[in-house]
Each structure stands twice: as structure tokens, then as C-alpha cells.
Amino acid sequence: MPKQTSLFPEDEIRKKMNARVIKKKFKKFISKKDEIKLSEQSKKPKQEIYKCKCGLKMHWKVAEGRSDGCPQCNRHIPLSEIFEE
């Protein structure tokens, strides 16, 4: 009599594993989608055009994206000045 390697056939195990992986990926996808929606809703600028203290005017997306600050005076731009709380 041959030695039994496992209790269940291999194809049955693979099907269950694939179903679990698909469910996990779907849950992650939905949670990321929800996070993106929340972040888009919370990101509303106070004004379309941001004006730095040095007088330079730039679009709010440009002001948000510049990590080194204002290109003219190099002052850091806090996000609280750009977005509504």
C-alpha cells in the first residue's frame, strides 16, 4: 500500500489557496480605493492660487509638490497654509 502524503488532493489545496489569495487582494484593493477617496475629499485648497510671503504666486498643486519650499525665497510652505483643515 502506498504512503499517503496528505489528507487532501493537491489540486483541492491549490484551489482553496487561490481563493484565499484572491479574497485578500480584493480586500486590499477596496481599502486602497477607499483611502484614495478620503484623501481626495480632504484635499481642498483654500484658494486656487497660493501666494508666498515674498510675493510669488503659484498654483496650489505646485506649492504642495515643492518639497524644498518657495523657489524664490526658499521658505518652507506648510500644508496648513494651502489646505483647509
Protein Blocks (a to p, Z undefined) as FASTA:
>chain_A
ZZdfbfbdfklmmmmmmmmmmmmmmmmmmmmmmmmmmmmmmmccfbfbdcdfkopacdfk
lmmmmmnbpfklopacdfklmpcZZ
